[in-house]
Amino acid sequence: MLLPLFPDYSLNCVGGMEAAVMQKQMDSLQTILLSMKNTMEDFRGVVLSLARLQHDGKQLAKGSSNQMNKKQLQLRIGVKPTLTNCIDGLVLLHEIYHDEYLLKSSLVSALSALALKPNSGDLGALHQLLADQPNILNEEVQYIFDIVFAEEIC
């Protein structure tokens, strides 16, 4: 985190201390920015994977050699989820992660402007926001798991 540069001048009597602290703060800032960039790249990979999964799921349901009709897509065998449930779940997860990614990538982009006028509170909040990915309600995740793993729950 960035620290104020000795506003009371108590350590300025030590030669080069101010420059050394400033350099250390800039190194910390660079480390944080690199960490955020790496986190966003990982997050982007998750979003792209979910996009491919939901796209492939839709294509498989539409383009199989035995063209599935709406009734077949909603056919349930026991407590297992229907194909429609699975595809809808993938679409929902992709939308949630995609929106979260867009929000966080916008924040990281705006951070470059803040880097010239750093504020430890802003940087800390942004770092925490990126570390807390994605921000999905537990109830939503549990609902999706209940549908997908219904057979194992029973």
Secondary structure, 3 states (H helix, E strand, C coil): CCCCCCCCCCCCCCCCHHHHHHHHHHHHHHHHHHHHHHHHHHHHHHHHHHHHHHHHHHHHHHHCCCCCCHHHHCCCCCCCCCHHHHHHHHHHHHHHHHHHHHHHHHHHHHHHHHCCCCCHHHHHHHHHHHHCCCCCCHHHHHHHHHHHCHHHHC
